[in-house]
Amino acid sequence: MAALVCCLLIIRHGYRVDHAITRVVYPPPESLSWLITAVYYGGVFGITAILALIGIGARRWAVLRDMGVSVLGTLLVSGLLILVFGATGGRGNGAVIEGFSLDFPVLQIALFMAVATSVLPYLARSLQRFVEVAAVFVALACVVGGHGLPVSVLGSLAIGWGLTAVVRLAFGSPLGLPSASDVQLLLGELGIQTSHVWLAKRQEWGVASYRAREDCAPPSDSDLAVGVYGRDAADARILSKAGRFVLYRDSGPTLTLTRLQQVEREAYVTLRATQIGVRAPVLVEAGKAGPSGDALVVCRPPRGVPFSEINDSDVDDAACDALFAQLLLMRHARFSHGEINRDAVALDPESGAVGFVNLRSATTNSAQFRLDRDAACGIAVLSLCVGAQRAAQAAARCLPSDVLEVALQHLRRASLDPRLARELRGKQRVLDEVRHLAAEAKGIQPPELIEPRRVSWTTLILVIGSLVGGWALLGVLIDVAQSFDTIVGANWLWVVAAALLAQLGYAGTAVEDLGSVVGDLPFIRVLALEIANAFSGIAGGTAAVFATRTRFLQQQGYDASVAVGSSGIITATSWLVKGALFVISLPLAWGTLHLEATPEQGSSAKTLWILLTVIILVGVAVGLVMTLPRLRRFANDRLRPRARDMWANARTVSTSPRKMTQLFGGAIVNQLAVALALSSSLRAFDDHLSLATLIIVITLASVLGGISPVPGGVGIVEAGMILGLTAAGISESDATAAVFVQRLFTSYLPPLWGWFALLWLRRRDFV
């Protein structure tokens, strides 16, 4: 309510604020307008439709009820605001901002927010984060696309969010918890009389956990553990299961469609654990109770204190051995706990026995993957409690060699229980240490770590980036199609010159390779390598180029450190040369860059400023790496070893004037060849820019493509070059045609013969 009132006050009296903001963000660059439109309509209509289908597909009244009431409430409030303040939210009749809709509320945004926030609690956490990020981008696209003024968009978001909050207050949500007195009544219906019920410290998403003390219970008995599955818990678990299935190989415990099925499954695995001899909770009761049909599972956990609440000194070697004995017992019965962390493992200080206090995610007849993961979690728990040395010794002492080996393969944060992984944040060195110490104590080689995820976040970002790059490239190709008459009328002698100059860049990079290592390499092989990297760069990005070049040098007789160092030297030299040419060219080309937008240039100049800002931000990021402790530790742990190898090779190379000439000369030839190819492409359409201006344009586009998660920067680089050329005074049709011709011979066609070059190198075992 407060946010909405503030927005209304600004709308009525802040016309100048709106006007100042819109001058900065509008209009968007023509080559990116399609992307902004796609984000806006894809979010407002696409995501809204998908979330609505999820609610319908869940076939749960709670989801549809919350969504329907939120949407109807949003429509009602929006109608009242229009009735009271008018369609523009109280702006004066003379308020006009060209290109922008002055409507308030922005109904599409308000409805989108209402649907998104009403479904959000039922989604898995990864999907929640996606929807939250999507909401931010949709709001930005709405403003940049002219669909609503900034304050109007904020007010509309507040309306949708606020109505959903009212619905949550009225009907509850899967994140809400029943009161202790209500749980006490539910236990009474199941025949369990309790004197005291309280909320447990440890809560999980989708289920409410309580502790209860029975009436007249013997002092030796432990308190009861109560799990309450409310009316929305089944929906939350279904969507959580779906999210984990998409992202991880192990999607979690067996899927249950109703809350009663969940407590019945939990009751079964608890009885099974007791049957095989595991020191686990004892089932007391399970069933449904109360007017809402809440499902409860009541257990008596084994006596003991969780590992998270005891001192390291209290966990002796006998306790470590007892933990692994329990894990081996479960492994033999193919019983997986599925959620081993310091809160789930308890130690009885009197008897020294170790047991488990939660079997909610346990499975019977489990896959080997889950059994191996349990063993890894046990090692990680001990690493946090008693240190890497004692944990490694206990694992080597208690686990057979084959079990230890597969457990060590899972000893990484992404493979472990999420709660345990959070405790190990920033402590991957502990896991690496215990992995090597345990393997050494057992007399085996430390195994390679396996990837537990189906789709890593890096891969997901690359996929999304590739889609963005593909859309950007599609937009360029559409512009090229519109400029077809311009391309047909090109001077083809200059087009041939652009093709030859583009290939000269590969020769320059090959000379750079020769200068990066001590000794001589066959030039033809190195040239074939760089042509092959045209394909590798498209297929796998910079990492694939780095790996192919490193492998080639290893096959030529250089050891791994020299090969890695050489690839690093080449990358560093290329960017040093780019930076030097940029600094030299900037004062020479400053007069040709029209940084104040004209009506003909539209928003190109603003975009050029954005690119310059990106370069400044990169420099700031480098400074932060050197100052912030956490980032500095990352640089020390990950980057310093590679930099040390690169520096050792660079020190040797720097003593040879011939090698330094090859190294920097090849890099300069490569950059100039690319710039001259663009110059020839411009001349093919009777345009001309100075070499300094072209270097500025290409460098800015390379930076934009380099920081984008798109292999090779395809689509992003083209858009950046077109914007740079138009900012330098070239018409958009000529700039589009010239960039297409230049990129045709530097990026689009070279992967074709790069594929054949890669096959030639592989047949001769050069890579």
N, C-alpha and C positions, 0 to 999 in steps of 0.2 A: 504494500500500500504506500509506504514512504517513497519507494523508488518511482511508483507511478505518479504520485503528486509532484515530485521533483521534475519529472519529465514534462508534465503538463505546464508547470511554471516556466520551464525553459522554452517550451514550444510557444507560449504566449508572449514571452518577452525576450527571447534569444534569437531573433531573426539573423542578426549579424554573425552569431556563432555558427549557425547552420550554413550561412553563405561562405564563411571563411573555410570551413571544413570541406565543403563540396568543391571549392576551387582547387583544393589539393588533390582530391581523389577522383575527380570526374573531368573529362570523359576518360575511360580506360583506353589503353593502346588498342588500335584496331586489330592487330595480330593476336591479342590476348582476350578480346571481347567475347569470342566464342567460349573460351574457358570459363570466364566469369559467368556467362549465361548458363553454361552447363552445370556449374557448381550450384547456382541459385535454383534453377528449375529441378535439377537432379536431387537437391536436398529437400526443397519445399514439397515437391510432389513425389519424387522417387522414394526417398527415405520414409516420408509419411506413409506412402502406400505399403512399403515393406513392413514397417512397424504395425500397421493396421492388419496386414495379412498374418503377421506373427501372432497378434492378439486373437484373431479369428481361428487360426490353426491350432492354438493352444486349447480351444474349446473350453475355456474357463470363464465363468460368469464374472469373476473378479476383474480380470483383465479388460474385458469388454465394458463392464460397468464403469471402471475408472476412466477409460478412454472416452466413452460416450458422455459421461457427466462433465469431464474436463472440456471437451469440445463444445458441448451445449452451453456451459458456463462462460466459456470464452466468447462465443457468439453473442450471448446475452449482455455481457459487460461491454463488449465492443459496440453493440447497438446502442446501449445507454450512453456511452461516451460520445458517439456521433450525434445522438439526439440532444445532448446537453451542450456540447462544445462545437458541434458542427463537424463536417467531414475532414477539416484540416486541423482539428484539435484546438481551435480558438485563434489561429493566425489571422492577421488582418486580411481584408479582401484584396489588398494590393500586393500581398506577398507572392512573389513569383521567383522561382529559381529554375533557370532554363535546364531542361533535361531531367528534372527530378519530379517525382510524384510527391505532393505535399500531404497525402492522406495520412490521417492518424485515427485509429490504429492501422498499422500495416497488417491486414487481416491474415494474409498468407503466413507471415512470420508468427503471429500469435497462435494460429492453429497448429503450425508445425511444432512450436514449443510445447503446446498443450499435449499433443500426441506423444512427442518424444519423452517428456518428463513423466507422463502417466505410465508408459511402458518400461521406462528405465529401470525401476527396481526389480523387474522380473528377468532382466537380461544378465548374462554372465558379465563379469567385471571387464573383460577385454572388449566386449560389445558395448558396455556402458561407456568406456573411454572413447570408443570410436564415435558413438552418437554425440558425446559431449564435444569432441573436436569438430565434428561435422556441423554442430550448431554454431560454433564460432565462425567457421568458414562461410556458412550460409548467410549469417548476419553481415559479414564483411562484403560478400558478393552482392547482397541486397543494396548496400550503400554504394559500392563502386559502380554497380550497374544502373543506378538511378531509380531503383524501385522504391526507395524510401530514404528519408533524411536520417542522419545518425541518431538523433534523439528520439525520433519516431520509432526506429527499429528497437532501441533500448526499451522504450515504453511498451512496445508490443511483446518483447521477450518477457518483460515483467508481468504482463497480463497472463500469458500462457503459463508461466511458472507459478504465479500466485494462485491461479484457479486450481492447478494440480495440487498445490500444497493444501488448499482447503479440502479437496477431495480426500487426500491422504489423512487429514485430521479427522474427517468424518467416518471413513471406512477402514482406516488402517492400511498397512502395507506389509510386504514380506520382510521388511526391515524392522517392523515394530515388534515389541515384546509384550506379552501379557503380564499382568501384575502378579506378584507372589501370592496374594490372597486368592486370585483366580486359579492359579496352579494348585494351591492347596485344596480347593473345592474339586478340581478335576481328579486329583489323587484320591480324594474321598470316594468319588464315584467308582473308582477302580478297586476300592476296598483297602486302601492304604491310608491309615490315619497318621498324620504328621503333626508335630508340635511347632515346627518352625520351617519355613521355606524361604530361600534367598537366591538372588541371581548369582550365577557362577561368574568367576572372573574371566574365564575364557569363553568367548562367544564365536560362533561360526555363522557364515552367511546361509540363510535358509532354514535354520533351526534355532530355537531358544533353549539355552541350557540353564538348569537350576540345580541347586543342592537342597536336600530335605533331610530332616531328622525325624525318625519315626517315634511315635509314642511308646514309652516303656521299652525302648530298644536297649539291649545290653551295652555296657560301656565299651566292650571290646569290638562291637560292630562299627563299621565306618558309616558315614553319611550316605544317603542315596543320591545317585546321579540321575537327573530327570531331563529327558529331551522332549520338547514340545514342538510338534509340526502343525503349524496353523493352516488356515484355509488357503494361503498363497504359497506355502512352502513347496508344494509339488511343482508349481509352475516355475519357481525359481530354480529348482534342481534340474528340471528338464532343459531349460535354456542354458544353465551352467554346463550341463553335459554336452549340449550341442556346441558351445563355444570351445570347450576343451577338445572335443573330437576334431574340430577344424584345425586347431593349433598344435595339438600334442599327439604323440603316438599312443600314450596312455590317457584315455579319456576319463578315467576315474572309475568309481564303483558301478555295479550293474544298474542300469536305468530302471527307475520305478515311476509309474504313471500317476499313482495316487499316494496320499500321505499314509494311508493304512498299509499299502504295499511296502512303503519305506520302513515303517516300524516292524512289520513282519520280517522283512529281510534282515534288519538290524538284530532282531531277536534271534533269528536263525543263526547268524554268524557268531553271536555271543554264546549260544549253546554249543556250537561247533568248536569254538575255541576252548571252552571248558572240557569238552569231550576228548580233545587231543592232548590235554594236559597243560595248556598255556595258562600262565597266571594272569587271568583276565577278569573283567567284571562278571558278576553272577547275575543272571536275569531274574528280576523280581516280578515284573508284570509288563504287559504291552497291550494296547488296545485304544479304542476311541472313547471320548467322554465329552460331556458338555453340550450345550445347545448348538454350538457351531461345528461339532464333530471333530474337535481337535484330536490328533493322534499322539499318544504318549508312549515312550519306552522308558522303563524304570529299571535301573541296575544298581547293584552294590559293588562299587569299584574295590579292587584289592587294597589292603592297607599299605600306606606308603606316602612319600612326599615326592612330587614331581622333580625331575632333575633340574628344572629351571629355578627351584626354590631352595636348593641345598648347596653347601660349599663344596669346592673341588676336593678338599681333603676328606670329605665323607664318602667319596666314591673310590673305594679301594680296588685292587686287582680282582678280588673275588666278585665284586659287583660288576665289573667289566666283563668278566667271564660269564656271569649269570645272564647278562643281556644277550651275549652272542649265543648262549645255550638256548635261550628262548627263541631267538631268530632261527637257529638251525632246526628246532623242533617244529616251528611253523613251516619252514621251507620243506621239510620232509613230508609234511601233510599237504603241501601245496596250498597253504593258507597265507594270504597276504594281508598285512595290517593296513597298508596304504596311506598312513598318515603319521609316520614316526617322526616325532620332534621332541624337544625337551619337556614340553607340557604333557605329552602322551606317555612318557616312560616314568615310572614311579619306583622309588627305592624304599624298602622297609628298613629303617635304621636298626631295628632290633634283630631281625633275622637275617638281614643282608640280601633278601630275595628281591628280584626285579620283576615288575609286571607292567601291564599296559592298562590305561584308564579310559580308553576311548576306542571303540571298534566300529565307529560310524561309517568309515570308508573301507572296511575290510571286505575281502572277497574270498570265496572258496574255489577250489580247482583253478587257481590263478595262473595267468600266463607267466612264462619265465621272466619276462621283462619286469613285472611287478615284484617278483621274488628277489631279483637282483637289486632292484631299487630299494627294497626294504633293508637289505644288508648294507648298502651304501649309506642309507640314512642313519643306521645304527652306528657306523664308523664316524659319520659326521657329528652325531650327537655327542659321542665320547670325545671327539676332538675339541668341541666347545667346552666340555666339562673338565677334562683332565689333561688337555694339551695333545698336540700332534704326536709326540714321542710315545706316551703311554697308550694312546689310542691305536697307534700303528703296531706296537708290541702286542697288545691284546688281540687285535684282529689277526695278526700272523700266528699267534699262539692258539687261537680257538677255531679259526676258519680253515677248511681244507684249501689246498692250492687252487683248485678249479673255481671254488666259490669266491675266494678272495680276489681272484683275477677278474671275474665278471663284475664283482662289486666295485672294484677300483675303476672300472670303465664308466661307472655312473657317478663318480665322485666329482660332480660339478654342480653349481648352484641351480642351473636350469633343470637338472634331473631330480632334485630333492623335493621334499614336501615344501609347499609355498611358505609356510610359517618358518620352517627351518632355513629356507633360502633367504628370507628377510633377515634372520639373525646372522647369517654369514655374509651379508652385504659388505663389501670392502675387505673380505677375509679370504678371497680365493687362494691367497698364498698358503693359508692354513691347510686347505684341501690338497693343494699341490704337494705340500711338505709331507702330509700323512700318506699320500699316495706313493710317493717315492720311498719313504721310510718303511711302509708296510711291505712293499715289493722287495726291498733290500733285505728285510728281516726274514722273508719267506724264501728268498733265493730265486725270485722270478723277475722278469723284465717288467718295468712299469707299462701297463697296456695303454693303448690309445683311448682317449675319451670318445664316447659316442654322443650323437646329437639326439636328444629326447623329443625334439619338436618336429612335427610334420612341416610346419612353415615357421621359420624364424622371423623375428621382427625385421632383420636386415633384408631378408628375401621379400617380405611383404612390402617394405618401403621401396625396394627395387621394382617390384611389380607395379605398385601405384605410380612410382616415378616413370616407369616405362609407358604406362597408359597416358600419363600427362604429356610425356615427350611425344608419344604417337599422335595424340590430339593436336599438340603444337605443330608437329610436322604436317598433319593433315590440313591444318589451317594455312600453313605456308603453301602446300600443294594446291589448295583451292585458290589462293592468291595467284599462284603461278598459272593456273588454268585461266584465270581472269586476265592475266597478262600474256596470253598465248600470242596475240598479234605482235606484242613487243619482242617476244623470244624469236618468232619467225623472222622478224626484220633485223636480227642481229648480224653483225659483221663476223662471219665464220672464221676468218683468219685469226681474229683475236680470241675466238673460242678455242681454236686449236692451240694457240699460245698459252691460254689458261690451263688446258689439259696437260701440256708439257711441263709447265712450271709447277703444277700440283705434284707431278711425279718426281720432280727434282727434290721436293721436300723429303721423300723417303731416302734418297741418296744422302741428304744432309744428316738425317738421323743415323744412317748407317756409319757415316764418318764419325759421328759423335760416339757410337758404340765402340769403334776402334780405339778412341782415345780414353775410354773409361777403364781399361784394363792394361796391365803390364804385358808386353809381348805383342805379337802380331796375330791377326785373325784374317782368314780369307774374306776379301771384300764381297764376293758374290754371295757367299753364305749369309753374311751379315745383312746384305741388301734383301735377300730372300726372307730373312727373319723379320725385318721391318715391314715388308709388304704383307707377310703373314699376320703381323700384329694388327693390320687394318681389319682383318676378320676377327681376331681375338678381342679387340677393343669393342666391337659391336656385340659379340657374343657374351662377354663377361666383364666389360668395363676395364678400368685401370688395373684392377687386381689381376685380371687374366693376362694383360700385357706384361705386367711385372713378373708373373709366374713363368710365362713363356720365355721371356728374355733370360731369366735366372736359369731355367732348365737348359737353354741353349748353351750358356756359358759353362755349365757343369759338364755337358757333353763334349765341350771343347777342351776339357782337362783342368778347368779351374775348380777349386774346392768351393764348398757351399758359402763360406763367409765372403770370399772374393766375388762370387756370382751375385749374392744378395747386395753386397756393397756396390758393385758396378751398377746394378739396376737403380739403386738409390742415388748414386752419383748422377746418372743420366737424368732422372726425374728432377733432382735439385738443380742441375745445370740448366735444364730447359726453363724452369721457372725463374731462375736468376737472370737468364738472357731475356725472357719475356718482361720481367720487371725493369731491367735496365733499358730495354728499347722503349718501354712505356714511359719511363721517366724522361728519357731523351726526347721522345716524340711529343709529350704533352705540351711543353711551351711552344713548340713549332706549330702544333695543330690547334692551339687554343682558339685562334681567331675564326677557324672554319667550323667550330662546333657551336651551333646556335642554342645556347642553354636557356634562352628565354623563348618560350613556345610562341610560334606564330599560328594564325588560323590554318595555314597549309600543313604545318607540322603536327598539329594536334597535341597529343600527349607524349610525343617521342622525347622531347627535351626533359620532361619530368622523369621519364623512365631512365634516361641517361644519368640523371642525378641519383636515381635509385641504385643504379649499377655502381656508381662511384661510392655511394654509401656502403654498399656491400663490401667493397675492397677495404674501406676503413674499418668496418666491423670485423673483417678477417684479421686485420692487424691488431685490433683490440682483443680478439680471441686469443691470438698468440701471446699477447701480453698477460692475459689472465692465466694461461697455462704456466707461465713462469712465476706467477704470484700466489695463486690459490693453492693451498696445501694438497687438496684431494687431486686436483688436476696435475699438480706437479708430481705427485706420487705415481699417477698413471704414466706421465712422461718418463719418469725414471724407470718404471718396471717394464713398460712395453716398448718405448721408443729409444731409450738410451742404448740397449744392447744392439739394436739395428744400426743406430747412428755410430756406435763404436766400430762395428764391422766396416761400415761405409768410410769412416774416417781413416782406418788403417790402410784401406786400398787407395783412398784419395791422397794420403800423404806420399805414397809411393809414386802415384801417377803425376803429382804436382812437381816432382823433381825433374820431369822430362818435358822440355819445351815443345817437342813434337807432339806429345800426347795432349798437352794443354791446348795447343793450336787445333788439333783434331777435335777435342772435346767442345771447346767454345765456338770454334769455327763451324763445326757441323750444326750446332744448335742455332747459330745466327743464320746459316744458309737455310735451315728448315723454316725459321720464322719469316725470313724475307721471301722465300719461295711461296709460302701461303699468302702473304700480303700482295706479292706481284701477281699471283693467280687471280686474286680479287680485283686488282687494278686492271688486268687484261679483260676480266669479265665486264667491268664497268665500261671500258673502252669499246667493247662489242656493242654497246647500246649508246655510244656517243656521249658518255659521261666520263668525268675525270675527278679524282681526288688525289691529294698529295700522299706520298708513302707514309708520312708521319700520321696523317689522319687515319689511314687504313690500319696502321699498327694499333692505334688507340681503339678502333672499332673491334678488331679481331681479339685483342687482349681482353676487353670488357666482355665480349661474347664468350670467350674461353673460360673466364672466371665464372660467369653465370652457368655455363654448361658443366664446369668442374664441381661446383657445389650442389648441383642438382643430382638426385638419385637416379639418373637416367644413364644407362650404358652408352658411352660415347657422346653424351649430351645431345643426342639426336632430337631435333625439334626445338630444343631450348636455345642451342647455339644459333640456329637459323633466325629465330625470332629476335635474339639479341643483335645479330648483325644487321637485320633489316631496320631495327629501331635506330641503331647507330648511324647507318647510312642516311636515313631520312632526317635525322638530327643534324647531319652534316650538309644537308641541302639537296640530296638526291630525291627525285620523285619516288613515291612508294612503288609504282609499277616497275620502274627501272631498278630500284633497289631489290625488289623481290626477284626479278629476272636475273640480276647479276649474282645474287646470293645463291640462287638455284644452280646456276652454271658452275660457280666456284665449288659449291658443296657436292655437285654431281661428280666432280673429278677428285675431290679430296676425301669424301665420306661415303657416297652412295655406291659408286662403281668399284673402288679399290677392294672392298671385301670380296668381290667376285674372284679376282685374281689372287687375292690374299688367301682364299681357301685352297687354291691349287698350290700356292707357295708353301702353305702349311703341310699339305699332303707330301710335297717333295721333300721337305725337311724331315717328316716323320718316317718316310720310306728309307731314308739314309741315317736314321737314328740320330739326327741332330737336335731333336727336341723330344 
